[in-house]
């Protein structure tokens, strides 16, 4: 795919990225079951969600999120790419690959409104991380479904959040629990890690 095609600026044909989730617009006959609606700050980008509860909801303290959001941490809710339906502005999005500092559509990448530059989502290879502050959560029940379940990259934090949620030094479930993580969560994690360590020894993988 050439650069213009990747950026959605090709003068011939339809850019390939517009044909697949999360950017492909759902047709009415597909029966997209709308649970939520959302929009960027200026309102040019609008979208719907068909999943009532996100697959997960996390607070990320990594330095990239701090810089990209100009905030101490990022609140992100994880969805499948098929769970989103852009109703407006989907052809006016812009991308940014923080690893290579590129504006081409290369995964994983940050996605923003090209007009007001509101962060819309982080697009991964298989999932998307949406920002709940853009979603119209009209009831306490809906707000509770999006409540963060843990902190990631808490070792890079710029402020302490003593909320009792599990706090991972890096990726969740793949690093050390630190600070005020619930004691029972720490014990469970250490037990599982010790079991995995013993299994590796039994298989001779630790030699």
HELIX and SHEET records of a PDB file:
HELIX    1   1 UNK A    3  UNK A    6  1                                   4    
HELIX    2   2 UNK A   16  UNK A   19  5                                   4    
HELIX    3   3 UNK A   28  UNK A   30  5                                   3    
HELIX    4   4 UNK A   63  UNK A   69  1                                   7    
HELIX    5   5 UNK A   81  UNK A   83  5                                   3    
HELIX    6   6 UNK A   90  UNK A   92  5                                   3    
HELIX    7   7 UNK A  132  UNK A  134  5                                   3    
HELIX    8   8 UNK A  140  UNK A  145  1                                   6    
HELIX    9   9 UNK A  154  UNK A  156  5                                   3    
HELIX   10  10 UNK A  183  UNK A  202  1                                  20    
SHEET    1   A 3 UNK A  36  UNK A  39  0                                        
SHEET    2   A 3 UNK A  46  UNK A  49 -1                                        
SHEET    3   A 3 UNK A  84  UNK A  88 -1                                        
SHEET    1   B 8 UNK A  93  UNK A  96  0                                        
SHEET    2   B 8 UNK A 109  UNK A 113 -1                                        
SHEET    3   B 8 UNK A 119  UNK A 123 -1                                        
SHEET    4   B 8 UNK A 127  UNK A 130 -1                                        
SHEET    5   B 8 UNK A  74  UNK A  80 -1                                        
SHEET    6   B 8 UNK A  56  UNK A  60 -1                                        
SHEET    7   B 8 UNK A 150  UNK A 152  1                                        
SHEET    8   B 8 UNK A 166  UNK A 167  1                                        
END                                                                             
